[in-house]
Amino acid sequence: MAVDIDEPALLRALGEAITTRREELGLSQRALGLEAGVERNMLRGVEDGSRRATIITLARIAKALKMPASQLLHKIGH
């Protein structure tokens, strides 16, 4: 049997964790996107939970947020 995951809730929680850290650092979405090498539209979608990010994209975002990707994932509580 497949593991049951509330994907929309998981994506929203990840987006909230990214937004919170970005705001703690005083970065705009544009600035974070430039630093991470991620298009602003993609970053906006990840932050609002409407877009799925690859592990590579998450690693880039985490590095730009000056935190390990594992810490970012830990913050979502899943």
mmCIF file of the N, C-alpha and C atoms, coordinates in Angstrom:
data_MODEL
# 
_entry.id   MODEL 
# 
loop_
_atom_site.group_PDB 
_atom_site.id 
_atom_site.type_symbol 
_atom_site.label_atom_id 
_atom_site.label_alt_id 
_atom_site.label_comp_id 
_atom_site.label_asym_id 
_atom_site.label_entity_id 
_atom_site.label_seq_id 
_atom_site.pdbx_PDB_ins_code 
_atom_site.Cartn_x 
_atom_site.Cartn_y 
_atom_site.Cartn_z 
_atom_site.occupancy 
_atom_site.B_iso_or_equiv 
_atom_site.pdbx_formal_charge 
_atom_site.auth_seq_id 
_atom_site.auth_comp_id 
_atom_site.auth_asym_id 
_atom_site.auth_atom_id 
_atom_site.pdbx_PDB_model_num 
ATOM 1   N N  . MET A 1 1  ? 0.840  -1.178 0.000   1.00 0.00 ? 1  MET A N  1 
ATOM 2   C CA . MET A 1 1  ? 0.000  0.000  0.000   1.00 0.00 ? 1  MET A CA 1 
ATOM 3   C C  . MET A 1 1  ? 0.889  1.246  0.000   1.00 0.00 ? 1  MET A C  1 
ATOM 4   N N  . ALA A 1 2  ? 0.529  2.214  -0.806  1.00 0.00 ? 2  ALA A N  1 
ATOM 5   C CA . ALA A 1 2  ? 1.300  3.450  -0.910  1.00 0.00 ? 2  ALA A CA 1 
ATOM 6   C C  . ALA A 1 2  ? 1.142  4.294  0.353   1.00 0.00 ? 2  ALA A C  1 
ATOM 7   N N  . VAL A 1 3  ? 2.194  5.005  0.671   1.00 0.00 ? 3  VAL A N  1 
ATOM 8   C CA . VAL A 1 3  ? 2.170  5.916  1.810   1.00 0.00 ? 3  VAL A CA 1 
ATOM 9   C C  . VAL A 1 3  ? 1.235  7.073  1.479   1.00 0.00 ? 3  VAL A C  1 
ATOM 10  N N  . ASP A 1 4  ? 0.363  7.412  2.414   1.00 0.00 ? 4  ASP A N  1 
ATOM 11  C CA . ASP A 1 4  ? -0.587 8.507  2.215   1.00 0.00 ? 4  ASP A CA 1 
ATOM 12  C C  . ASP A 1 4  ? 0.045  9.813  2.690   1.00 0.00 ? 4  ASP A C  1 
ATOM 13  N N  . ILE A 1 5  ? 0.159  10.769 1.784   1.00 0.00 ? 5  ILE A N  1 
ATOM 14  C CA . ILE A 1 5  ? 0.728  12.077 2.099   1.00 0.00 ? 5  ILE A CA 1 
ATOM 15  C C  . ILE A 1 5  ? -0.254 13.145 1.639   1.00 0.00 ? 5  ILE A C  1 
ATOM 16  N N  . ASP A 1 6  ? -0.503 14.121 2.495   1.00 0.00 ? 6  ASP A N  1 
ATOM 17  C CA . ASP A 1 6  ? -1.334 15.265 2.128   1.00 0.00 ? 6  ASP A CA 1 
ATOM 18  C C  . ASP A 1 6  ? -0.434 16.230 1.357   1.00 0.00 ? 6  ASP A C  1 
ATOM 19  N N  . GLU A 1 7  ? -0.328 15.986 0.050   1.00 0.00 ? 7  GLU A N  1 
ATOM 20  C CA . GLU A 1 7  ? 0.610  16.744 -0.773  1.00 0.00 ? 7  GLU A CA 1 
ATOM 21  C C  . GLU A 1 7  ? 0.368  18.254 -0.742  1.00 0.00 ? 7  GLU A C  1 
ATOM 22  N N  . PRO A 1 8  ? -0.865 18.737 -0.883  1.00 0.00 ? 8  PRO A N  1 
ATOM 23  C CA . PRO A 1 8  ? -1.066 20.187 -0.822  1.00 0.00 ? 8  PRO A CA 1 
ATOM 24  C C  . PRO A 1 8  ? -0.585 20.790 0.503   1.00 0.00 ? 8  PRO A C  1 
ATOM 25  N N  . ALA A 1 9  ? -0.849 20.107 1.609   1.00 0.00 ? 9  ALA A N  1 
ATOM 26  C CA . ALA A 1 9  ? -0.407 20.617 2.910   1.00 0.00 ? 9  ALA A CA 1 
ATOM 27  C C  . ALA A 1 9  ? 1.111  20.606 3.008   1.00 0.00 ? 9  ALA A C  1 
ATOM 28  N N  . LEU A 1 10 ? 1.736  19.575 2.489   1.00 0.00 ? 10 LEU A N  1 
ATOM 29  C CA . LEU A 1 10 ? 3.192  19.471 2.500   1.00 0.00 ? 10 LEU A CA 1 
ATOM 30  C C  . LEU A 1 10 ? 3.819  20.591 1.677   1.00 0.00 ? 10 LEU A C  1 
ATOM 31  N N  . LEU A 1 11 ? 3.272  20.842 0.491   1.00 0.00 ? 11 LEU A N  1 
ATOM 32  C CA . LEU A 1 11 ? 3.796  21.905 -0.363  1.00 0.00 ? 11 LEU A CA 1 
ATOM 33  C C  . LEU A 1 11 ? 3.598  23.281 0.267   1.00 0.00 ? 11 LEU A C  1 
ATOM 34  N N  . ARG A 1 12 ? 2.455  23.490 0.915   1.00 0.00 ? 12 ARG A N  1 
ATOM 35  C CA . ARG A 1 12 ? 2.217  24.772 1.601   1.00 0.00 ? 12 ARG A CA 1 
ATOM 36  C C  . ARG A 1 12 ? 3.197  24.960 2.751   1.00 0.00 ? 12 ARG A C  1 
ATOM 37  N N  . ALA A 1 13 ? 3.430  23.899 3.526   1.00 0.00 ? 13 ALA A N  1 
ATOM 38  C CA . ALA A 1 13 ? 4.353  23.981 4.660   1.00 0.00 ? 13 ALA A CA 1 
ATOM 39  C C  . ALA A 1 13 ? 5.772  24.284 4.187   1.00 0.00 ? 13 ALA A C  1 
ATOM 40  N N  . LEU A 1 14 ? 6.193  23.662 3.106   1.00 0.00 ? 14 LEU A N  1 
ATOM 41  C CA . LEU A 1 14 ? 7.513  23.935 2.550   1.00 0.00 ? 14 LEU A CA 1 
ATOM 42  C C  . LEU A 1 14 ? 7.600  25.390 2.107   1.00 0.00 ? 14 LEU A C  1 
ATOM 43  N N  . GLY A 1 15 ? 6.580  25.852 1.414   1.00 0.00 ? 15 GLY A N  1 
ATOM 44  C CA . GLY A 1 15 ? 6.551  27.243 0.967   1.00 0.00 ? 15 GLY A CA 1 
ATOM 45  C C  . GLY A 1 15 ? 6.604  28.221 2.123   1.00 0.00 ? 15 GLY A C  1 
ATOM 46  N N  . GLU A 1 16 ? 5.872  27.921 3.183   1.00 0.00 ? 16 GLU A N  1 
ATOM 47  C CA . GLU A 1 16 ? 5.881  28.790 4.363   1.00 0.00 ? 16 GLU A CA 1 
ATOM 48  C C  . GLU A 1 16 ? 7.259  28.816 5.014   1.00 0.00 ? 16 GLU A C  1 
ATOM 49  N N  . ALA A 1 17 ? 7.932  27.673 5.055   1.00 0.00 ? 17 ALA A N  1 
ATOM 50  C CA . ALA A 1 17 ? 9.279  27.613 5.637   1.00 0.00 ? 17 ALA A CA 1 
ATOM 51  C C  . ALA A 1 17 ? 10.255 28.457 4.818   1.00 0.00 ? 17 ALA A C  1 
ATOM 52  N N  . ILE A 1 18 ? 10.143 28.382 3.499   1.00 0.00 ? 18 ILE A N  1 
ATOM 53  C CA . ILE A 1 18 ? 11.014 29.178 2.628   1.00 0.00 ? 18 ILE A CA 1 
ATOM 54  C C  . ILE A 1 18 ? 10.714 30.661 2.798   1.00 0.00 ? 18 ILE A C  1 
ATOM 55  N N  . THR A 1 19 ? 9.442  31.025 2.791   1.00 0.00 ? 19 THR A N  1 
ATOM 56  C CA . THR A 1 19 ? 9.052  32.426 2.938   1.00 0.00 ? 19 THR A CA 1 
ATOM 57  C C  . THR A 1 19 ? 9.528  32.992 4.269   1.00 0.00 ? 19 THR A C  1 
ATOM 58  N N  . THR A 1 20 ? 9.328  32.246 5.339   1.00 0.00 ? 20 THR A N  1 
ATOM 59  C CA . THR A 1 20 ? 9.740  32.709 6.667   1.00 0.00 ? 20 THR A CA 1 
ATOM 60  C C  . THR A 1 20 ? 11.231 32.987 6.704   1.00 0.00 ? 20 THR A C  1 
ATOM 61  N N  . ARG A 1 21 ? 12.031 32.048 6.207   1.00 0.00 ? 21 ARG A N  1 
ATOM 62  C CA . ARG A 1 21 ? 13.488 32.225 6.224   1.00 0.00 ? 21 ARG A CA 1 
ATOM 63  C C  . ARG A 1 21 ? 13.906 33.374 5.307   1.00 0.00 ? 21 ARG A C  1 
ATOM 64  N N  . ARG A 1 22 ? 13.289 33.478 4.146   1.00 0.00 ? 22 ARG A N  1 
ATOM 65  C CA . ARG A 1 22 ? 13.611 34.569 3.215   1.00 0.00 ? 22 ARG A CA 1 
ATOM 66  C C  . ARG A 1 22 ? 13.361 35.919 3.871   1.00 0.00 ? 22 ARG A C  1 
ATOM 67  N N  . GLU A 1 23 ? 12.229 36.035 4.549   1.00 0.00 ? 23 GLU A N  1 
ATOM 68  C CA . GLU A 1 23 ? 11.887 37.288 5.218   1.00 0.00 ? 23 GLU A CA 1 
ATOM 69  C C  . GLU A 1 23 ? 12.813 37.562 6.397   1.00 0.00 ? 23 GLU A C  1 
ATOM 70  N N  . GLU A 1 24 ? 13.231 36.514 7.125   1.00 0.00 ? 24 GLU A N  1 
ATOM 71  C CA . GLU A 1 24 ? 14.200 36.685 8.212   1.00 0.00 ? 24 GLU A CA 1 
ATOM 72  C C  . GLU A 1 24 ? 15.498 37.297 7.688   1.00 0.00 ? 24 GLU A C  1 
ATOM 73  N N  . LEU A 1 25 ? 15.877 36.912 6.479   1.00 0.00 ? 25 LEU A N  1 
ATOM 74  C CA . LEU A 1 25 ? 17.110 37.416 5.875   1.00 0.00 ? 25 LEU A CA 1 
ATOM 75  C C  . LEU A 1 25 ? 16.906 38.751 5.162   1.00 0.00 ? 25 LEU A C  1 
ATOM 76  N N  . GLY A 1 26 ? 15.666 39.222 5.101   1.00 0.00 ? 26 GLY A N  1 
ATOM 77  C CA . GLY A 1 26 ? 15.373 40.494 4.451   1.00 0.00 ? 26 GLY A CA 1 
ATOM 78  C C  . GLY A 1 26 ? 15.493 40.446 2.933   1.00 0.00 ? 26 GLY A C  1 
ATOM 79  N N  . LEU A 1 27 ? 15.244 39.276 2.358   1.00 0.00 ? 27 LEU A N  1 
ATOM 80  C CA . LEU A 1 27 ? 15.351 39.109 0.911   1.00 0.00 ? 27 LEU A CA 1 
ATOM 81  C C  . LEU A 1 27 ? 13.987 39.181 0.239   1.00 0.00 ? 27 LEU A C  1 
ATOM 82  N N  . SER A 1 28 ? 13.952 39.783 -0.926  1.00 0.00 ? 28 SER A N  1 
ATOM 83  C CA . SER A 1 28 ? 12.749 39.735 -1.755  1.00 0.00 ? 28 SER A CA 1 
ATOM 84  C C  . SER A 1 28 ? 12.757 38.415 -2.520  1.00 0.00 ? 28 SER A C  1 
ATOM 85  N N  . GLN A 1 29 ? 11.627 38.074 -3.110  1.00 0.00 ? 29 GLN A N  1 
ATOM 86  C CA . GLN A 1 29 ? 11.593 36.877 -3.956  1.00 0.00 ? 29 GLN A CA 1 
ATOM 87  C C  . GLN A 1 29 ? 12.571 37.033 -5.116  1.00 0.00 ? 29 GLN A C  1 
ATOM 88  N N  . ARG A 1 30 ? 12.641 38.217 -5.663  1.00 0.00 ? 30 ARG A N  1 
ATOM 89  C CA . ARG A 1 30 ? 13.553 38.467 -6.786  1.00 0.00 ? 30 ARG A CA 1 
ATOM 90  C C  . ARG A 1 30 ? 14.996 38.231 -6.371  1.00 0.00 ? 30 ARG A C  1 
ATOM 91  N N  . ALA A 1 31 ? 15.379 38.792 -5.218  1.00 0.00 ? 31 ALA A N  1 
ATOM 92  C CA . ALA A 1 31 ? 16.759 38.643 -4.744  1.00 0.00 ? 31 ALA A CA 1 
ATOM 93  C C  . ALA A 1 31 ? 17.091 37.179 -4.452  1.00 0.00 ? 31 ALA A C  1 
ATOM 94  N N  . LEU A 1 32 ? 16.170 36.466 -3.809  1.00 0.00 ? 32 LEU A N  1 
ATOM 95  C CA . LEU A 1 32 ? 16.409 35.053 -3.520  1.00 0.00 ? 32 LEU A CA 1 
ATOM 96  C C  . LEU A 1 32 ? 16.493 34.254 -4.814  1.00 0.00 ? 32 LEU A C  1 
ATOM 97  N N  . GLY A 1 33 ? 15.610 34.539 -5.744  1.00 0.00 ? 33 GLY A N  1 
ATOM 98  C CA . GLY A 1 33 ? 15.641 33.842 -7.023  1.00 0.00 ? 33 GLY A CA 1 
ATOM 99  C C  . GLY A 1 33 ? 16.957 34.042 -7.755  1.00 0.00 ? 33 GLY A C  1 
ATOM 100 N N  . LEU A 1 34 ? 17.453 35.272 -7.760  1.00 0.00 ? 34 LEU A N  1 
ATOM 101 C CA . LEU A 1 34 ? 18.737 35.552 -8.409  1.00 0.00 ? 34 LEU A CA 1 
ATOM 102 C C  . LEU A 1 34 ? 19.872 34.811 -7.717  1.00 0.00 ? 34 LEU A C  1 
ATOM 103 N N  . GLU A 1 35 ? 19.890 34.843 -6.400  1.00 0.00 ? 35 GLU A N  1 
ATOM 104 C CA . GLU A 1 35 ? 20.938 34.171 -5.627  1.00 0.00 ? 35 GLU A CA 1 
ATOM 105 C C  . GLU A 1 35 ? 20.893 32.657 -5.835  1.00 0.00 ? 35 GLU A C  1 
ATOM 106 N N  . ALA A 1 36 ? 19.695 32.103 -5.906  1.00 0.00 ? 36 ALA A N  1 
ATOM 107 C CA . ALA A 1 36 ? 19.530 30.652 -6.027  1.00 0.00 ? 36 ALA A CA 1 
ATOM 108 C C  . ALA A 1 36 ? 19.576 30.163 -7.476  1.00 0.00 ? 36 ALA A C  1 
ATOM 109 N N  . GLY A 1 37 ? 19.474 31.088 -8.429  1.00 0.00 ? 37 GLY A N  1 
ATOM 110 C CA . GLY A 1 37 ? 19.417 30.677 -9.827  1.00 0.00 ? 37 GLY A CA 1 
ATOM 111 C C  . GLY A 1 37 ? 18.081 30.048 -10.185 1.00 0.00 ? 37 GLY A C  1 
ATOM 112 N N  . VAL A 1 38 ? 17.026 30.564 -9.550  1.00 0.00 ? 38 VAL A N  1 
ATOM 113 C CA . VAL A 1 38 ? 15.670 30.046 -9.750  1.00 0.00 ? 38 VAL A CA 1 
ATOM 114 C C  . VAL A 1 38 ? 14.798 31.197 -10.252 1.00 0.00 ? 38 VAL A C  1 
ATOM 115 N N  . GLU A 1 39 ? 14.025 30.949 -11.288 1.00 0.00 ? 39 GLU A N  1 
ATOM 116 C CA . GLU A 1 39 ? 13.130 31.982 -11.810 1.00 0.00 ? 39 GLU A CA 1 
ATOM 117 C C  . GLU A 1 39 ? 12.168 32.454 -10.719 1.00 0.00 ? 39 GLU A C  1 
ATOM 118 N N  . ARG A 1 40 ? 11.885 33.741 -10.705 1.00 0.00 ? 40 ARG A N  1 
ATOM 119 C CA . ARG A 1 40 ? 11.002 34.302 -9.683  1.00 0.00 ? 40 ARG A CA 1 
ATOM 120 C C  . ARG A 1 40 ? 9.624  33.643 -9.708  1.00 0.00 ? 40 ARG A C  1 
ATOM 121 N N  . ASN A 1 41 ? 9.098  33.364 -10.896 1.00 0.00 ? 41 ASN A N  1 
ATOM 122 C CA . ASN A 1 41 ? 7.782  32.721 -10.987 1.00 0.00 ? 41 ASN A CA 1 
ATOM 123 C C  . ASN A 1 41 ? 7.795  31.342 -10.349 1.00 0.00 ? 41 ASN A C  1 
ATOM 124 N N  . MET A 1 42 ? 8.884  30.608 -10.537 1.00 0.00 ? 42 MET A N  1 
ATOM 125 C CA . MET A 1 42 ? 9.015  29.287 -9.910  1.00 0.00 ? 42 MET A CA 1 
ATOM 126 C C  . MET A 1 42 ? 9.075  29.447 -8.398  1.00 0.00 ? 42 MET A C  1 
ATOM 127 N N  . LEU A 1 43 ? 9.893  30.380 -7.932  1.00 0.00 ? 43 LEU A N  1 
ATOM 128 C CA . LEU A 1 43 ? 10.021 30.608 -6.499  1.00 0.00 ? 43 LEU A CA 1 
ATOM 129 C C  . LEU A 1 43 ? 8.680  31.017 -5.891  1.00 0.00 ? 43 LEU A C  1 
ATOM 130 N N  . ARG A 1 44 ? 7.958  31.897 -6.558  1.00 0.00 ? 44 ARG A N  1 
ATOM 131 C CA . ARG A 1 44 ? 6.643  32.315 -6.069  1.00 0.00 ? 44 ARG A CA 1 
ATOM 132 C C  . ARG A 1 44 ? 5.718  31.105 -5.938  1.00 0.00 ? 44 ARG A C  1 
ATOM 133 N N  . GLY A 1 45 ? 5.731  30.236 -6.942  1.00 0.00 ? 45 GLY A N  1 
ATOM 134 C CA . GLY A 1 45 ? 4.896  29.037 -6.911  1.00 0.00 ? 45 GLY A CA 1 
ATOM 135 C C  . GLY A 1 45 ? 5.281  28.073 -5.803  1.00 0.00 ? 45 GLY A C  1 
ATOM 136 N N  . VAL A 1 46 ? 6.582  27.918 -5.568  1.00 0.00 ? 46 VAL A N  1 
ATOM 137 C CA . VAL A 1 46 ? 7.036  27.052 -4.473  1.00 0.00 ? 46 VAL A CA 1 
ATOM 138 C C  . VAL A 1 46 ? 6.597  27.652 -3.141  1.00 0.00 ? 46 VAL A C  1 
ATOM 139 N N  . GLU A 1 47 ? 6.756  28.962 -2.997  1.00 0.00 ? 47 GLU A N  1 
ATOM 140 C CA . GLU A 1 47 ? 6.363  29.613 -1.743  1.00 0.00 ? 47 GLU A CA 1 
ATOM 141 C C  . GLU A 1 47 ? 4.866  29.526 -1.486  1.00 0.00 ? 47 GLU A C  1 
ATOM 142 N N  . ASP A 1 48 ? 4.053  29.619 -2.523  1.00 0.00 ? 48 ASP A N  1 
ATOM 143 C CA . ASP A 1 48 ? 2.598  29.569 -2.274  1.00 0.00 ? 48 ASP A CA 1 
ATOM 144 C C  . ASP A 1 48 ? 2.034  28.147 -2.350  1.00 0.00 ? 48 ASP A C  1 
ATOM 145 N N  . GLY A 1 49 ? 2.917  27.174 -2.604  1.00 0.00 ? 49 GLY A N  1 
ATOM 146 C CA . GLY A 1 49 ? 2.496  25.775 -2.592  1.00 0.00 ? 49 GLY A CA 1 
ATOM 147 C C  . GLY A 1 49 ? 1.867  25.282 -3.875  1.00 0.00 ? 49 GLY A C  1 
ATOM 148 N N  . SER A 1 50 ? 1.900  26.097 -4.917  1.00 0.00 ? 50 SER A N  1 
ATOM 149 C CA . SER A 1 50 ? 1.272  25.691 -6.174  1.00 0.00 ? 50 SER A CA 1 
ATOM 150 C C  . SER A 1 50 ? 2.235  25.004 -7.141  1.00 0.00 ? 50 SER A C  1 
ATOM 151 N N  . ARG A 1 51 ? 3.535  25.039 -6.836  1.00 0.00 ? 51 ARG A N  1 
ATOM 152 C CA . ARG A 1 51 ? 4.538  24.410 -7.707  1.00 0.00 ? 51 ARG A CA 1 
ATOM 153 C C  . ARG A 1 51 ? 5.380  23.429 -6.914  1.00 0.00 ? 51 ARG A C  1 
ATOM 154 N N  . ARG A 1 52 ? 5.739  22.336 -7.548  1.00 0.00 ? 52 ARG A N  1 
ATOM 155 C CA . ARG A 1 52 ? 6.650  21.352 -6.959  1.00 0.00 ? 52 ARG A CA 1 
ATOM 156 C C  . ARG A 1 52 ? 8.072  21.713 -7.371  1.00 0.00 ? 52 ARG A C  1 
ATOM 157 N N  . ALA A 1 53 ? 8.976  21.647 -6.432  1.00 0.00 ? 53 ALA A N  1 
ATOM 158 C CA . ALA A 1 53 ? 10.382 21.908 -6.725  1.00 0.00 ? 53 ALA A CA 1 
ATOM 159 C C  . ALA A 1 53 ? 11.147 20.594 -6.743  1.00 0.00 ? 53 ALA A C  1 
ATOM 160 N N  . THR A 1 54 ? 12.115 20.496 -7.634  1.00 0.00 ? 54 THR A N  1 
ATOM 161 C CA . THR A 1 54 ? 12.992 19.328 -7.628  1.00 0.00 ? 54 THR A CA 1 
ATOM 162 C C  . THR A 1 54 ? 13.926 19.420 -6.426  1.00 0.00 ? 54 THR A C  1 
ATOM 163 N N  . ILE A 1 55 ? 14.579 18.329 -6.102  1.00 0.00 ? 55 ILE A N  1 
ATOM 164 C CA . ILE A 1 55 ? 15.533 18.337 -4.999  1.00 0.00 ? 55 ILE A CA 1 
ATOM 165 C C  . ILE A 1 55 ? 16.688 19.291 -5.304  1.00 0.00 ? 55 ILE A C  1 
ATOM 166 N N  . ILE A 1 56 ? 17.064 19.421 -6.562  1.00 0.00 ? 56 ILE A N  1 
ATOM 167 C CA . ILE A 1 56 ? 18.130 20.348 -6.949  1.00 0.00 ? 56 ILE A CA 1 
ATOM 168 C C  . ILE A 1 56 ? 17.686 21.786 -6.704  1.00 0.00 ? 56 ILE A C  1 
ATOM 169 N N  . THR A 1 57 ? 16.459 22.108 -7.085  1.00 0.00 ? 57 THR A N  1 
ATOM 170 C CA . THR A 1 57 ? 15.933 23.455 -6.839  1.00 0.00 ? 57 THR A CA 1 
ATOM 171 C C  . THR A 1 57 ? 15.871 23.737 -5.345  1.00 0.00 ? 57 THR A C  1 
ATOM 172 N N  . LEU A 1 58 ? 15.414 22.766 -4.557  1.00 0.00 ? 58 LEU A N  1 
ATOM 173 C CA . LEU A 1 58 ? 15.373 22.953 -3.103  1.00 0.00 ? 58 LEU A CA 1 
ATOM 174 C C  . LEU A 1 58 ? 16.771 23.155 -2.538  1.00 0.00 ? 58 LEU A C  1 
ATOM 175 N N  . ALA A 1 59 ? 17.741 22.419 -3.048  1.00 0.00 ? 59 ALA A N  1 
ATOM 176 C CA . ALA A 1 59 ? 19.119 22.578 -2.579  1.00 0.00 ? 59 ALA A CA 1 
ATOM 177 C C  . ALA A 1 59 ? 19.640 23.974 -2.908  1.00 0.00 ? 59 ALA A C  1 
ATOM 178 N N  . ARG A 1 60 ? 19.333 24.480 -4.080  1.00 0.00 ? 60 ARG A N  1 
ATOM 179 C CA . ARG A 1 60 ? 19.760 25.839 -4.467  1.00 0.00 ? 60 ARG A CA 1 
ATOM 180 C C  . ARG A 1 60 ? 19.100 26.891 -3.582  1.00 0.00 ? 60 ARG A C  1 
ATOM 181 N N  . ILE A 1 61 ? 17.806 26.727 -3.350  1.00 0.00 ? 61 ILE A N  1 
ATOM 182 C CA . ILE A 1 61 ? 17.083 27.676 -2.498  1.00 0.00 ? 61 ILE A CA 1 
ATOM 183 C C  . ILE A 1 61 ? 17.646 27.640 -1.085  1.00 0.00 ? 61 ILE A C  1 
ATOM 184 N N  . ALA A 1 62 ? 17.846 26.448 -0.551  1.00 0.00 ? 62 ALA A N  1 
ATOM 185 C CA . ALA A 1 62 ? 18.378 26.316 0.809   1.00 0.00 ? 62 ALA A CA 1 
ATOM 186 C C  . ALA A 1 62 ? 19.751 26.963 0.923   1.00 0.00 ? 62 ALA A C  1 
ATOM 187 N N  . LYS A 1 63 ? 20.613 26.733 -0.058  1.00 0.00 ? 63 LYS A N  1 
ATOM 188 C CA . LYS A 1 63 ? 21.953 27.332 -0.023  1.00 0.00 ? 63 LYS A CA 1 
ATOM 189 C C  . LYS A 1 63 ? 21.857 28.853 -0.040  1.00 0.00 ? 63 LYS A C  1 
ATOM 190 N N  . ALA A 1 64 ? 20.969 29.390 -0.877  1.00 0.00 ? 64 ALA A N  1 
ATOM 191 C CA . ALA A 1 64 ? 20.779 30.838 -0.934  1.00 0.00 ? 64 ALA A CA 1 
ATOM 192 C C  . ALA A 1 64 ? 20.196 31.375 0.373   1.00 0.00 ? 64 ALA A C  1 
ATOM 193 N N  . LEU A 1 65 ? 19.456 30.530 1.090   1.00 0.00 ? 65 LEU A N  1 
ATOM 194 C CA . LEU A 1 65 ? 18.895 30.911 2.391   1.00 0.00 ? 65 LEU A CA 1 
ATOM 195 C C  . LEU A 1 65 ? 19.885 30.660 3.526   1.00 0.00 ? 65 LEU A C  1 
ATOM 196 N N  . LYS A 1 66 ? 21.101 30.220 3.165   1.00 0.00 ? 66 LYS A N  1 
ATOM 197 C CA . LYS A 1 66 ? 22.175 29.971 4.131   1.00 0.00 ? 66 LYS A CA 1 
ATOM 198 C C  . LYS A 1 66 ? 21.783 28.928 5.180   1.00 0.00 ? 66 LYS A C  1 
ATOM 199 N N  . MET A 1 67 ? 21.218 27.852 4.680   1.00 0.00 ? 67 MET A N  1 
ATOM 200 C CA . MET A 1 67 ? 20.839 26.742 5.555   1.00 0.00 ? 67 MET A CA 1 
ATOM 201 C C  . MET A 1 67 ? 20.934 25.438 4.771   1.00 0.00 ? 67 MET A C  1 
ATOM 202 N N  . PRO A 1 68 ? 21.189 24.325 5.461   1.00 0.00 ? 68 PRO A N  1 
ATOM 203 C CA . PRO A 1 68 ? 21.194 23.045 4.752   1.00 0.00 ? 68 PRO A CA 1 
ATOM 204 C C  . PRO A 1 68 ? 19.780 22.680 4.295   1.00 0.00 ? 68 PRO A C  1 
ATOM 205 N N  . ALA A 1 69 ? 19.690 22.010 3.170   1.00 0.00 ? 69 ALA A N  1 
ATOM 206 C CA . ALA A 1 69 ? 18.383 21.575 2.670   1.00 0.00 ? 69 ALA A CA 1 
ATOM 207 C C  . ALA A 1 69 ? 17.683 20.691 3.692   1.00 0.00 ? 69 ALA A C  1 
ATOM 208 N N  . SER A 1 70 ? 18.450 19.899 4.429   1.00 0.00 ? 70 SER A N  1 
ATOM 209 C CA . SER A 1 70 ? 17.846 19.023 5.441   1.00 0.00 ? 70 SER A CA 1 
ATOM 210 C C  . SER A 1 70 ? 17.143 19.836 6.522   1.00 0.00 ? 70 SER A C  1 
ATOM 211 N N  . GLN A 1 71 ? 17.699 20.981 6.877   1.00 0.00 ? 71 GLN A N  1 
ATOM 212 C CA . GLN A 1 71 ? 17.066 21.836 7.884   1.00 0.00 ? 71 GLN A CA 1 
ATOM 213 C C  . GLN A 1 71 ? 15.769 22.426 7.340   1.00 0.00 ? 71 GLN A C  1 
ATOM 214 N N  . LEU A 1 72 ? 15.780 22.792 6.083   1.00 0.00 ? 72 LEU A N  1 
ATOM 215 C CA . LEU A 1 72 ? 14.565 23.316 5.452   1.00 0.00 ? 72 LEU A CA 1 
ATOM 216 C C  . LEU A 1 72 ? 13.472 22.259 5.464   1.00 0.00 ? 72 LEU A C  1 
ATOM 217 N N  . LEU A 1 73 ? 13.817 21.034 5.121   1.00 0.00 ? 73 LEU A N  1 
ATOM 218 C CA . LEU A 1 73 ? 12.835 19.948 5.129   1.00 0.00 ? 73 LEU A CA 1 
ATOM 219 C C  . LEU A 1 73 ? 12.380 19.615 6.542   1.00 0.00 ? 73 LEU A C  1 
ATOM 220 N N  . HIS A 1 74 ? 13.286 19.709 7.504   1.00 0.00 ? 74 HIS A N  1 
ATOM 221 C CA . HIS A 1 74 ? 12.926 19.440 8.901   1.00 0.00 ? 74 HIS A CA 1 
ATOM 222 C C  . HIS A 1 74 ? 11.878 20.440 9.393   1.00 0.00 ? 74 HIS A C  1 
ATOM 223 N N  . LYS A 1 75 ? 11.965 21.680 8.913   1.00 0.00 ? 75 LYS A N  1 
ATOM 224 C CA . LYS A 1 75 ? 11.035 22.719 9.349   1.00 0.00 ? 75 LYS A CA 1 
ATOM 225 C C  . LYS A 1 75 ? 9.591  22.444 8.937   1.00 0.00 ? 75 LYS A C  1 
ATOM 226 N N  . ILE A 1 76 ? 9.389  21.612 7.912   1.00 0.00 ? 76 ILE A N  1 
ATOM 227 C CA . ILE A 1 76 ? 8.016  21.358 7.473   1.00 0.00 ? 76 ILE A CA 1 
ATOM 228 C C  . ILE A 1 76 ? 7.339  20.286 8.305   1.00 0.00 ? 76 ILE A C  1 
ATOM 229 N N  . GLY A 1 77 ? 8.111  19.584 9.133   1.00 0.00 ? 77 GLY A N  1 
ATOM 230 C CA . GLY A 1 77 ? 7.516  18.641 10.072  1.00 0.00 ? 77 GLY A CA 1 
ATOM 231 C C  . GLY A 1 77 ? 7.047  17.338 9.473   1.00 0.00 ? 77 GLY A C  1 
ATOM 232 N N  . HIS A 1 78 ? 7.545  16.970 8.301   1.00 0.00 ? 78 HIS A N  1 
ATOM 233 C CA . HIS A 1 78 ? 7.154  15.698 7.673   1.00 0.00 ? 78 HIS A CA 1 
ATOM 234 C C  . HIS A 1 78 ? 8.381  14.877 7.414   1.00 0.00 ? 78 HIS A C  1 
# 
